[in-house]
């Protein structure tokens, strides 16, 4: 059964403005969500306090831009994932709800504002991601470095996790970010290789895999992390092969979550993967040697990232003790 979620209204027009490149696509059916996917609307004083800090510092969060289903829970706990390099992406991935188009110039004051927000929220762990900026000669690498340095200057005890674009055709860009020594370097493969042309057409699977491998080659002490969406038509065997590819690249932490379709113009959900299947994926991934695995319908790259980072360090220490 399909449920129509878009109407010919101001809200629909706003969605069209966010994704003009998708408007000529035929509408895809939107499946009704099962009970295990449903979440509560964001409310509460702590949620409001986090929102105020974000707005007062004129910051962008992927929580809002990507329509994350966990925003209520995370913001109530004063956890937010900051999105740098603007709010407009140069890619047009068929799964993503971030606005696409021609971005504006970089905001040189953004690193300072993010650092001040981290301090104001007293974050022990912060996640910083970005849009793709294919228009920049370094893909935004130096801006990542500036943000990392600004956070370290005002909040040196805060662990820093970055979720980067692929820096495709940007020679030396990834190395610049690696050398800034974030605690966790995350880059999502997103889906299986067979689906890249339809789901992630501007990216290249093996380039993304090689990026993760280069992090470990250049700085083995950095944790690496990558994520997959399921429910797009992939097979179990294909997911297991991606797990093997990630382990060959030295990836420490795997996240797997359910793809949720933002609008009728985005890629359709093929099916809703059951909680039992997610549990099976977690068991398989742990058997393959990942230090950490988070697999559930609502798992997202930065979901519970601070708590997971503590467990990730403990898992490494336990592994080293066994050697």
DOMARDREN-254026 format. One record per residue (C-alpha): residue in one letter; x, y, z. Coordinates in nm, 2 decimals. Layout:
DOMARDREN-254026
a_X_Y_Z;
...
end
This chain:
DOMARDREN-254026
x_0.00_0.00_0.00;
x_0.13_0.35_-0.09;
x_0.06_0.67_0.09;
x_0.09_1.00_-0.09;
x_0.27_1.26_0.12;
x_0.32_1.55_-0.12;
x_0.04_1.79_-0.20;
x_0.03_2.08_-0.45;
x_0.09_2.33_-0.17;
x_0.35_2.58_-0.05;
x_0.53_2.30_0.13;
x_0.55_2.10_-0.20;
x_0.67_2.41_-0.38;
x_0.95_2.45_-0.12;
x_1.06_2.09_-0.17;
x_1.07_2.14_-0.54;
x_1.29_2.45_-0.49;
x_1.53_2.24_-0.29;
x_1.56_1.98_-0.56;
x_1.50_2.14_-0.90;
x_1.69_1.87_-1.08;
x_1.45_1.60_-0.96;
x_1.12_1.76_-1.07;
x_1.10_1.60_-1.41;
x_1.13_1.25_-1.25;
x_0.81_1.05_-1.23;
x_0.66_1.03_-0.89;
x_0.77_0.72_-0.69;
x_0.52_0.55_-0.45;
x_0.58_0.62_-0.09;
x_0.53_0.31_0.13;
x_0.36_0.34_0.46;
x_0.61_0.32_0.74;
x_0.59_0.02_0.98;
x_0.55_0.08_1.35;
x_0.92_0.02_1.42;
x_1.01_0.33_1.21;
x_0.78_0.58_1.37;
x_0.93_0.85_1.60;
x_0.79_1.12_1.82;
x_0.78_1.48_1.71;
x_1.06_1.69_1.87;
x_0.95_1.87_2.18;
x_1.08_1.98_2.52;
x_1.30_2.24_2.69;
x_1.63_2.08_2.61;
x_1.54_2.04_2.24;
x_1.45_2.41_2.24;
x_1.77_2.50_2.40;
x_1.98_2.32_2.14;
x_1.78_2.47_1.86;
x_1.84_2.82_2.01;
x_2.22_2.77_2.02;
x_2.22_2.65_1.66;
x_2.01_2.94_1.54;
x_2.19_3.20_1.76;
x_2.52_3.10_1.60;
x_2.37_3.09_1.25;
x_2.47_2.73_1.20;
x_2.35_2.46_0.97;
x_2.28_2.11_1.09;
x_2.24_1.79_0.89;
x_1.98_1.70_1.15;
x_1.75_1.96_0.99;
x_1.87_1.97_0.63;
x_1.85_1.59_0.58;
x_1.53_1.55_0.78;
x_1.68_1.31_1.03;
x_1.41_1.11_1.22;
x_1.62_1.12_1.54;
x_1.64_1.50_1.57;
x_1.40_1.51_1.87;
x_1.59_1.25_2.07;
x_1.94_1.39_1.98;
x_1.87_1.76_2.03;
x_1.69_1.68_2.36;
x_2.03_1.53_2.47;
x_2.22_1.84_2.33;
x_2.37_1.64_2.05;
x_2.38_1.80_1.70;
x_2.57_1.73_1.38;
x_2.70_2.05_1.23;
x_2.70_2.08_0.86;
x_2.97_2.31_0.72;
x_3.05_2.46_0.37;
x_2.70_2.59_0.34;
x_2.35_2.44_0.29;
x_2.37_2.37_-0.08;
x_2.53_2.06_-0.23;
x_2.68_2.03_-0.58;
x_2.57_1.67_-0.61;
x_2.22_1.54_-0.67;
x_2.21_1.20_-0.50;
x_1.87_1.04_-0.54;
x_1.84_0.95_-0.17;
x_1.94_1.28_-0.01;
x_1.72_1.57_0.11;
x_1.99_1.83_0.14;
x_1.93_2.12_-0.10;
x_2.11_2.10_-0.44;
x_2.23_2.38_-0.66;
x_2.52_2.63_-0.70;
x_2.66_2.71_-0.35;
x_2.76_3.05_-0.23;
x_3.10_3.15_-0.11;
x_3.26_3.00_0.20;
x_3.18_3.16_0.53;
x_3.52_3.23_0.69;
x_3.36_3.29_1.03;
x_3.19_2.95_1.04;
x_3.47_2.77_1.22;
x_3.46_3.02_1.51;
x_3.09_3.00_1.54;
x_3.09_2.62_1.54;
x_3.36_2.62_1.81;
x_3.16_2.86_2.02;
x_2.85_2.64_1.99;
x_3.05_2.33_2.09;
x_3.17_2.51_2.40;
x_2.82_2.65_2.48;
x_2.67_2.30_2.45;
x_2.96_2.15_2.66;
x_2.99_1.87_2.40;
x_3.22_1.59_2.49;
x_3.20_1.46_2.13;
x_3.11_1.66_1.82;
x_3.02_1.54_1.47;
x_3.10_1.77_1.18;
x_2.98_1.69_0.83;
x_2.94_1.89_0.51;
x_2.77_1.92_0.17;
x_2.98_1.82_-0.14;
x_3.16_2.12_-0.28;
x_3.28_2.01_-0.62;
x_3.31_2.38_-0.71;
x_3.60_2.43_-0.47;
x_3.96_2.34_-0.58;
x_4.01_2.14_-0.26;
x_3.65_2.03_-0.21;
x_3.64_2.22_0.12;
x_3.93_2.03_0.28;
x_4.09_2.34_0.43;
x_3.76_2.45_0.58;
x_3.74_2.11_0.76;
x_4.09_2.17_0.89;
x_3.99_2.52_1.01;
x_3.68_2.39_1.19;
x_3.88_2.11_1.36;
x_4.15_2.36_1.48;
x_3.89_2.61_1.60;
x_3.71_2.34_1.81;
x_4.04_2.22_1.96;
x_4.14_2.57_2.05;
x_3.83_2.64_2.27;
x_3.74_2.28_2.37;
x_4.05_2.07_2.37;
x_3.89_1.78_2.56;
x_3.61_1.74_2.30;
x_3.66_1.44_2.07;
x_3.60_1.53_1.70;
x_3.43_1.31_1.44;
x_3.41_1.42_1.08;
x_3.18_1.29_0.81;
x_3.34_1.40_0.49;
x_3.26_1.41_0.12;
x_3.47_1.19_-0.11;
x_3.70_1.47_-0.24;
x_3.67_1.32_-0.58;
x_3.93_1.46_-0.82;
x_4.08_1.69_-0.55;
x_4.44_1.59_-0.53;
x_4.59_1.62_-0.18;
x_4.26_1.73_-0.02;
x_4.19_1.41_0.18;
x_4.54_1.41_0.31;
x_4.51_1.76_0.44;
x_4.20_1.66_0.65;
x_4.36_1.34_0.77;
x_4.67_1.54_0.89;
x_4.44_1.75_1.11;
x_4.39_1.44_1.32;
x_4.02_1.41_1.39;
x_3.95_1.13_1.63;
x_3.71_0.96_1.39;
x_3.72_0.99_1.01;
x_3.38_0.89_0.86;
x_3.29_0.86_0.50;
x_2.98_0.67_0.40;
x_2.97_0.42_0.11;
x_2.59_0.46_0.14;
x_2.49_0.16_-0.08;
x_2.62_-0.14_-0.28;
x_2.82_-0.09_-0.60;
x_2.54_-0.21_-0.83;
x_2.32_0.08_-0.72;
x_2.57_0.36_-0.74;
x_2.45_0.49_-1.08;
x_2.10_0.53_-0.96;
x_2.15_0.62_-0.60;
x_2.48_0.80_-0.58;
x_2.56_0.89_-0.95;
x_2.82_1.16_-0.87;
x_3.04_0.93_-0.67;
x_3.25_0.63_-0.73;
x_3.24_0.32_-0.50;
x_3.60_0.23_-0.52;
x_3.72_0.58_-0.49;
x_3.52_0.61_-0.16;
x_3.66_0.28_-0.04;
x_4.01_0.39_-0.12;
x_3.96_0.72_0.07;
x_3.89_0.51_0.39;
x_4.19_0.30_0.32;
x_4.42_0.60_0.28;
x_4.31_0.73_0.63;
x_4.45_0.41_0.78;
x_4.76_0.42_0.57;
x_4.84_0.77_0.67;
x_4.74_0.76_1.03;
x_4.66_0.42_1.17;
x_4.56_0.57_1.51;
x_4.25_0.74_1.36;
x_3.93_0.55_1.38;
x_3.75_0.50_1.05;
x_3.38_0.47_1.01;
x_3.14_0.41_0.72;
x_2.77_0.36_0.68;
x_2.52_0.19_0.46;
x_2.15_0.24_0.39;
x_1.94_-0.07_0.33;
x_1.59_-0.10_0.17;
x_1.70_0.03_-0.17;
x_1.69_-0.31_-0.35;
x_2.03_-0.45_-0.24;
x_2.07_-0.82_-0.16;
x_2.20_-0.96_0.17;
x_2.50_-1.10_-0.03;
x_2.58_-0.76_-0.17;
x_2.57_-0.61_0.18;
x_2.81_-0.88_0.31;
x_3.05_-0.81_0.02;
x_3.05_-0.44_0.11;
x_3.13_-0.54_0.47;
x_3.43_-0.74_0.34;
x_3.54_-0.45_0.13;
x_3.53_-0.22_0.43;
x_3.73_-0.46_0.65;
x_3.99_-0.49_0.37;
x_4.02_-0.11_0.39;
x_4.06_-0.13_0.77;
x_3.73_0.03_0.86;
x_3.67_0.01_1.24;
x_3.30_0.11_1.27;
x_3.01_0.02_1.05;
x_2.66_0.17_1.07;
x_2.36_0.03_0.89;
x_2.02_0.20_0.88;
x_1.69_0.20_0.69;
x_1.66_0.43_0.39;
x_1.36_0.67_0.43;
x_1.23_0.84_0.12;
x_1.22_1.22_0.16;
x_0.97_1.30_-0.12;
x_0.80_1.13_-0.42;
x_1.08_1.26_-0.64;
x_1.35_1.07_-0.45;
x_1.45_0.71_-0.49;
x_1.17_0.48_-0.37;
x_1.20_0.25_-0.07;
x_1.21_-0.10_-0.21;
x_1.12_-0.25_0.13;
x_1.14_-0.19_0.50;
x_1.41_-0.42_0.65;
x_1.29_-0.57_0.98;
x_1.46_-0.53_1.32;
x_1.54_-0.90_1.31;
x_1.73_-0.86_0.98;
x_1.92_-0.56_1.12;
x_2.02_-0.78_1.42;
x_2.15_-1.05_1.18;
x_2.35_-0.79_0.99;
x_2.51_-0.67_1.32;
x_2.60_-1.03_1.41;
x_2.76_-1.09_1.07;
x_2.95_-0.77_1.08;
x_3.09_-0.84_1.43;
x_3.20_-1.18_1.31;
x_3.39_-1.01_1.02;
x_3.60_-0.81_1.27;
x_3.45_-0.46_1.30;
x_3.53_-0.30_1.64;
x_3.19_-0.14_1.65;
x_2.86_-0.21_1.47;
x_2.54_-0.01_1.49;
x_2.26_-0.16_1.29;
x_1.89_-0.07_1.34;
x_1.61_0.08_1.14;
x_1.68_0.43_1.28;
x_2.06_0.41_1.29;
x_2.22_0.71_1.12;
x_2.59_0.80_1.09;
x_2.60_1.03_1.40;
x_2.32_0.86_1.60;
x_2.46_0.81_1.96;
x_2.80_0.90_1.82;
x_2.94_1.02_2.15;
x_2.84_0.70_2.34;
x_2.96_0.49_2.05;
x_3.30_0.67_2.05;
x_3.35_0.57_2.41;
x_3.27_0.21_2.33;
x_3.49_0.22_2.02;
x_3.80_0.32_2.22;
x_3.72_0.05_2.48;
x_3.69_-0.21_2.20;
x_4.03_-0.11_2.06;
x_4.19_-0.13_2.40;
x_4.04_-0.47_2.46;
x_4.17_-0.59_2.12;
x_4.52_-0.46_2.18;
x_4.52_-0.63_2.53;
x_4.44_-0.96_2.36;
x_4.74_-0.94_2.13;
end
